[in-house]
C-alpha cells in the first residue's frame, strides 16, 4: 500500500499510527500541501478533493477521508486475522460509541484544534481567519474538556481498552499546543492519556513515516 501524505498532518498521522499498531507495511509518498502539491493533475486523479491522506491499495484503488481509511484498515484486519480486534469492538453499543467519537472528531474537534494549529504554524492567517480564530479556540476548549471529562472516568475514550477512537483523536490532540492556542496543562486527564499512548511498544511519533 502507498500512503499519500504530509508528515505534519494529524489526519495522515492517524493512518500511520494505525498501520504501526496493526503491523501493516505502508510506503509513504509525501506532498507539501503548503506548496499546492495536492492540486496537481496527477494528485487530483487519485483524489479530486485535492487533500491528503489518500491510501492507495495494492490493487490500485484509492481511498480518501482519514476516518474512512481507519475503518477500512481495521475491518480488513478483522477479516484477515479472523477475529474481532479490540480496536473496533464486537459489542454493538461499544462499536457505536467508537463511531460517535470518529464522527465527533471531524465535526467538533478537528476544525477547532487542527485549523488554529495550521493557521498559526504555517503562516496561513488571513483577515477572515483572524476573525474566526477566537470562536475556533473557544470551541476547541469545549472539545478538549469533553475529552478530559471522559478520560477522568475511563482509561481510554471508550472504556478501559484502547479503540480506534483513541487512534483517531490522539494525533491532533497531542500537538494542540503548537501555535500557542491551547495549553494541555489545563487538561490533566488528556495529558495522562497522551503519555500512556506514547509508552505503547508500537507507538511512532508524528514525524515518522
C-alpha positions in Angstrom: 0.0 0.0 0.0 1.0 3.6 -0.6 0.0 6.4 1.8 0.0 9.8 0.1 0.6 12.1 3.0 2.0 15.3 4.5 4.0 14.4 7.7 2.8 17.3 9.9 -0.8 16.4 9.2 -2.7 14.8 12.0 -5.1 13.2 9.6 -2.3 11.4 7.8 -0.7 10.5 11.1 -3.9 8.6 12.1 -3.2 6.2 9.3 0.4 5.8 10.0 -0.3 5.2 13.7 -2.9 2.6 12.9 -0.6 0.8 10.5 2.1 0.7 13.2 -0.5 -0.7 15.7 -1.6 -3.4 13.2 1.8 -4.2 11.9 0.9 -3.2 8.4 3.5 -2.1 5.8 2.8 1.1 4.0 5.0 3.1 1.7 4.9 6.9 2.3 4.7 9.3 -0.6 5.0 12.9 0.7 3.4 16.1 -0.6 3.9 19.6 0.6 0.4 21.0 0.9 1.8 24.5 1.6 3.2 24.5 -2.0 0.0 23.2 -3.7 1.4 19.8 -4.4 -2.0 18.2 -3.8 -3.6 20.3 -6.5 -1.6 18.9 -9.4 -3.3 16.9 -12.2 -1.6 13.7 -11.1 -2.8 14.1 -7.4 -6.3 15.1 -8.4 -6.5 11.9 -10.4 -6.3 9.9 -7.1 -8.4 12.4 -5.0 -10.5 15.0 -6.8 -10.8 16.9 -3.4 -7.1 17.6 -3.5 -6.5 16.6 0.1 -4.3 14.2 1.9 -4.3 11.5 3.2 -5.0 9.1 0.4 -4.4 5.4 0.8 -3.6 3.6 -2.5 -4.3 -0.1 -2.2 -2.3 -2.9 -3.7 -5.0 -3.3 -6.4 -4.6 0.4 -7.4 -7.9 1.6 -5.8 -7.6 4.8 -3.7 -9.4 5.7 -0.5 -9.6 9.2 1.0 -11.1 10.7 4.2 -8.9 9.7 7.1 -11.6 8.1 9.3 -13.0 6.1 6.4 -9.4 4.8 5.9 -9.2 3.9 9.6 -12.4 1.9 9.4 -11.4 0.1 6.2 -8.0 -1.0 7.6 -9.4 -2.1 10.9 -12.2 -4.0 9.4 -9.9 -5.7 6.9 -7.6 -6.6 9.7 -10.6 -8.3 11.4 -11.2 -10.4 8.3 -7.6 -11.4 7.7 -6.9 -12.2 11.3 -10.3 -13.9 11.6 -11.0 -12.4 15.0 -12.6 -9.2 16.3 -9.9 -6.7 17.2 -10.4 -4.6 20.4 -9.9 -1.5 18.2 -13.4 -1.9 16.9 -15.4 -3.8 19.5 -17.9 -6.6 18.6 -20.5 -5.3 21.0 -22.9 -3.0 19.0 -23.1 -0.3 21.7 -19.3 -0.1 22.2 -18.8 -0.1 18.4 -21.4 2.7 18.1 -19.5 4.7 20.7 -16.3 4.3 18.7 -18.2 5.7 15.7 -19.5 8.5 17.8 -16.0 9.7 18.6 -14.9 9.3 14.9 -17.8 11.4 13.7 -17.4 13.9 16.5 -13.7 14.3 15.8 -14.4 15.5 12.2 -17.2 17.9 13.2 -16.3 19.3 16.7 -12.6 18.5 17.3 -10.6 18.7 14.1 -11.9 22.0 12.8 -11.2 23.7 16.2 -8.0 22.1 17.2 -6.2 21.4 13.8 -7.2 24.5 12.0 -5.8 27.0 14.5 -2.6 24.9 14.7 -2.1 25.1 10.9 -3.0 28.7 10.6 -0.6 29.7 13.4 2.3 27.5 12.5 2.3 27.7 8.7 1.8 31.5 8.3 -1.6 30.9 6.9 -3.5 33.6 8.7 -5.8 35.9 6.8 -8.2 38.6 7.9 -11.1 36.1 7.8 -9.2 33.5 9.8 -8.2 36.2 12.4 -11.9 36.9 12.9 -12.7 33.2 13.1 -9.9 32.3 15.5 -11.4 33.3 18.8 -14.5 31.2 18.2 -12.5 28.3 17.0 -10.3 28.4 20.1 -13.4 28.6 22.4 -15.0 25.6 20.7 -11.6 23.8 20.8 -11.6 24.2 24.6 -15.1 22.7 24.7 -13.9 19.7 22.7 -10.8 19.3 24.9 -13.0 19.5 28.1 -15.3 16.8 26.8 -12.3 14.5 26.2 -10.8 15.3 29.6 -14.1 14.7 31.4 -14.4 11.3 29.6 -10.8 10.4 30.4 -11.4 11.2 34.1 -13.8 8.3 34.2 -12.1 5.8 31.9 -8.5 4.9 30.9 -9.4 5.4 27.2 -12.2 7.1 25.3 -14.4 4.0 25.1 -13.9 2.2 28.4 -10.6 0.8 29.7 -9.3 -0.7 26.4 -7.8 1.3 23.5 -10.0 1.6 20.5 -10.0 3.3 17.1 -11.4 6.3 18.9 -8.1 6.9 20.7 -6.1 6.5 17.5 -8.4 8.9 15.8 -8.3 11.6 18.5 -4.6 11.3 19.6 -2.9 12.9 16.5 -4.3 16.4 16.7 -4.8 16.4 20.4 -1.2 15.7 21.3 0.1 18.6 19.2 -2.7 21.0 20.2 -0.2 23.3 21.9 1.7 24.0 18.7 0.9 27.6 17.7 0.1 28.6 21.2 -3.7 28.4 21.1 -4.0 25.8 23.8 -2.3 24.7 27.0 -2.7 21.0 27.7 -1.7 21.5 31.3 -5.4 22.6 31.7 -6.4 19.0 30.9 -4.6 16.6 33.2 -6.5 13.5 32.1 -5.7 14.2 28.5 -2.0 14.6 29.5 -2.1 11.2 31.2 -3.8 9.6 28.2 -1.1 11.0 25.8 1.7 9.7 28.0 0.1 6.3 28.2 -0.3 6.0 24.4 3.3 7.1 23.9 4.5 4.2 26.0 2.9 1.6 23.7 5.6 -0.6 22.1 4.3 0.1 18.6 4.0 3.8 19.0 5.6 6.1 16.4 5.9 9.9 16.5 4.1 12.2 14.0 7.5 12.9 12.4 8.0 9.3 11.4 6.8 7.9 8.1 
